Amino acid sequence: MGEHRRKLLGGSSLDGTTVHLPNAAEMAAHDEGQLLTSIGNDGKHVLIKFGKPVTFIGMPPEQAVQFGINIIKQAFMGQEVEIAVTPVETKQ
């Protein structure tokens, strides 16, 4: 990330993850269907910044899991982590 962008984002190091909402028309008539997000940390806090004002975000379950994993990785503040997500079968 360039120094200018880092200053604009408050000095944080963000990864620039792009989130695309494929079924946006079903979610809201005014939804634009794509949102640029950056997930990172400033050494004290996990930061999620959006490229524009948003009211809500929505995504398919698989993408939500990846979004969550990216947030969790940033919570470790640069430490190497390995995260595995496996659904647990529940008995009914």
ChimeraX attribute file (.defattr): number of C-alpha atoms within 10 A of each C-alpha:
attribute: neighborCount
match mode: 1-to-1
recipient: residues
	/A:1	10
	/A:2	6
	/A:3	9
	/A:4	9
	/A:5	13
	/A:6	13
	/A:7	11
	/A:8	9
	/A:9	14
	/A:10	9
	/A:11	13
	/A:12	19
	/A:13	18
	/A:14	21
	/A:15	14
	/A:16	16
	/A:17	15
	/A:18	15
	/A:19	19
	/A:20	18
	/A:21	18
	/A:22	13
	/A:23	13
	/A:24	17
	/A:25	12
	/A:26	8
	/A:27	15
	/A:28	11
	/A:29	8
	/A:30	8
	/A:31	17
	/A:32	11
	/A:33	17
	/A:34	13
	/A:35	18
	/A:36	13
	/A:37	17
	/A:38	20
	/A:39	21
	/A:40	23
	/A:41	22
	/A:42	14
	/A:43	14
	/A:44	8
	/A:45	12
	/A:46	19
	/A:47	19
	/A:48	15
	/A:49	15
	/A:50	15
	/A:51	11
	/A:52	8
	/A:53	8
	/A:54	9
	/A:55	5
	/A:56	8
	/A:57	14
	/A:58	15
	/A:59	17
	/A:60	11
	/A:61	9
	/A:62	9
	/A:63	14
	/A:64	13
	/A:65	13
	/A:66	12
	/A:67	16
	/A:68	12
	/A:69	16
	/A:70	17
	/A:71	17
	/A:72	14
	/A:73	19
	/A:74	23
	/A:75	17
	/A:76	13
	/A:77	15
	/A:78	11
	/A:79	9
	/A:80	7
	/A:81	10
	/A:82	7
	/A:83	9
	/A:84	6
	/A:85	8
	/A:86	6
	/A:87	5
	/A:88	6
	/A:89	6
	/A:90	5
	/A:91	4
	/A:92	3
